[in-house]
Amino acid sequence: MGALPPRRASSRLLAGVVISIAALCLLAWAEPALAQCPMCRKALESPEGRRLAGAFARAILFLLAVPITAVGTIALMVVSKQRQGEGAGVGQASSICLPHDDGRENSSR
């Protein structure tokens, strides 16, 4: 059981992209959440409370930038490493050790 064929891997990637876009669309059209208690709701209805809520929302987006960038960088490195492994050709060893049909693992690199 080796790597996925290119057609199946690309369809899996396409499915992941479609699901990600659908999730982003759902998040973009989500209704603003109401405050959890009446006192908080009343405090956020004032002009100062609206500015505070807007600043809080921008701070959350700013703080999300670092983990999203880190995950994106790691994903890019993994994908580029896999693409380099696909270009190894027949007879050349890749950096991924896969089991042979007889059950032994490929220890050559």
N, C-alpha and C positions, 0 to 999 in steps of 0.2 A: 504494500500500500504506500505509494509514493505521493508526490505532490499532485495537486489538482490539475487537470488539463487546463490549458489557457482559456478555452471557451467557458468552462464552468467557473473558473476563478474570476473572469471578467463579469459574468452574470451575477456572481455573489457580490462583487464590488458595486455593480450597478444597483442591486437591491439595497445595499447599505447606504448608497448615496440618496436613493429615493426615500428611504425611511428617515434619513437625517433631514432632508428638505421638508418632508411632511411634519416632522417634529418641530422644526423651526417655524413653519407656517402656523402651527397650532399655538406656539408660544407668542408669536407676533400678534395674533388676533385674540389673545386671551383678555378677558375683562379685568380691569383693575380690582384687586382684592380689597374688600372692606376691612376696616379696622376690627380687631378682635373684641373690643369692649366699647360700650357707649362713650366712656370718657375719652378713650383714645380717638374715636371717630370725631368727637366734638373738637378735640385739640387739633386734629389734622384738617378740619374744615376752615380754620382761620387762614388768612394769607401767609402768615409766618409758618404755620404748619404745612401748607402746600409747598413752600420753598424748602422746608426741612425734608419733606417726603421726596421732592425732586432731587435734592442733593444726596439723599440716602440711596435713591435708585441709581444715580450716576456713580456713586462710590462702589456699589455692588458690581456694576459693569466694569469699572476700572480694576477692581480686585480679581474679577474673573479672567482678565487678560493674561495674567501670568500662568495659571494652570492650563488654559487653553493653548497658549503658545508652547508650553512644555510638552503637552500631549501631542500637539501637531508636529513638533520637531521630532519626537520619538517615532511617531507613525511614519513620517517622511523617511527617517533613517531605516526603518524596518522594510518599507516598500522598496527603497533603492537597493538595499542589501539583497532582497529577494530577486529583484530584476537583474542584479549582477550575477547571482547564482544561476538564473535561467540562461544567461548567455555563456555559460561555461563550456557548453558543447559536449559531444559524446566522447567518452574516454577521459575527460577531465573531472577531477573531484571537486565538488562544491563544498562550501563551508558548513552545510547542514548534513548531519549524519542521519541517514535513513536506513531502516532495516532492509536486508535483502530478502528475497523470497524464501531462502532456507532458514531464516530466523536469526542469522548472525548480523551484527551491526557493522556498518562501514566505518572502520577506524582510520582510514587514510584520508588525509586532507590535502 
